[in-house]
Amino acid sequence: MFISAHICKSAVLAFTGMLLAAASSFTYASNAGPHPKAIPLPGGEHGLGLDDMGYLPALHRIVVPAGQTGALVLIDPDNNTMTSIPGIAPHVIAKPGRRHRDEGTSSDVYGDGYIFASDHSDRAVAIVDPVHKRVLKRIPLASGSDYVRYLAARQEVWVTEPEAAQIQVFKFSAKPAPTLKPETTISVPGGPEALLFDNARHRAYSNLWKAKTVVMNTVTHKVVTDWPNDCRGGRGLALDAAHSHLFVACTEGAISTLSLTANGKVLAHTKAGAGIDIISYSPALHHLYVPGSRSATLTIFHALPSGALKSLATFPTATRTHCVADDNHGHVYVCNPHAGGVLFIDDKH
């Protein structure tokens, strides 16, 4: 009886410990919502080719380039209401069931009162007035585009063109009418994939498709070095400026943390869901949001000063959910191309 009672007591204590541990982890998940809220996008009934969505602080909107609809969808993170700016890619031919990311529009950025968005149908960058919701001008590109980014310090728009293995740089001027003037091209053999500016160091970062991250000088427009990143396939980038860390997404299912003060030394290599592409970082929360398109998950990590990433929660999403954006206040949006919408997660911290 003593042995039996002892075993029962041990089992009860162990089970209680498991419940407490589960309750501790579930507190976070229950606050955030274990099942993300599905938000359909206008025109997404047959699926959409979604890619480089992001948060535009000046507009306080999550902006989703809605693929072959040729429109930008602006989501208010306070209440998830939506407005659209049509006609970004007016000549796209939308076909039911097609979800290609190189149709319509797939990337945008805000700068100096305007939105600059990709137009795959015309191989151009559209200059958009977000107030009056209309396209003001289209600037032709040398090749097919991927990422569109704005360098405010130099009033430049940078466009990655993977087919040509280059980045095209334009000078923006608002007067007498908003326009972009071709300035230079930066050759990136073996890339470029993703694009991120580090204003404090006058640098830009991009990945090669395999194993390395490229460092460019934003003043000279020259590649200055490349860093091994421990990724078999390098994809998205995110910057932790407070800790001088660069996060590199590895499509095979990991995040590499590179030190910006130690010549790109890999400080940590953290496993996450497979099929990682675009990632998003909240400086206010020190949270890194990592979707896995093959694992159908979103993992939230806490970024530590050492460069290590501590897993906080993992949420179920859907297959092909490879892109994510957040508003720096815990409102997280994951693209859902098959369903033609986004998934909303409230990251209660």
FENJO-V771281 format. One record per helix or strand of 2 or more residues. SS is the DSSP state (H for helix, E for strand). FROM is the first residue (numbers start at 0). TO is the last residue. Records with the same first field share a line. If there is no record, write none. Layout:
# FENJO-V771281
SS=FROM-TO ; FROM-TO
This chain:
# FENJO-V771281
H=1-31 ; 151-153 ; 161-163 ; 198-200 ; 240-242
E=36-39 ; 53-55 ; 60-64 ; 71-74 ; 81-84 ; 106-110 ; 113-118 ; 123-128 ; 133-139 ; 147-150 ; 155-160 ; 165-172 ; 178-186 ; 190-197 ; 202-207 ; 211-216 ; 221-227 ; 233-239 ; 244-249 ; 253-258 ; 265-270 ; 275-281 ; 286-291 ; 296-302 ; 308-315 ; 323-325 ; 330-335 ; 340-345
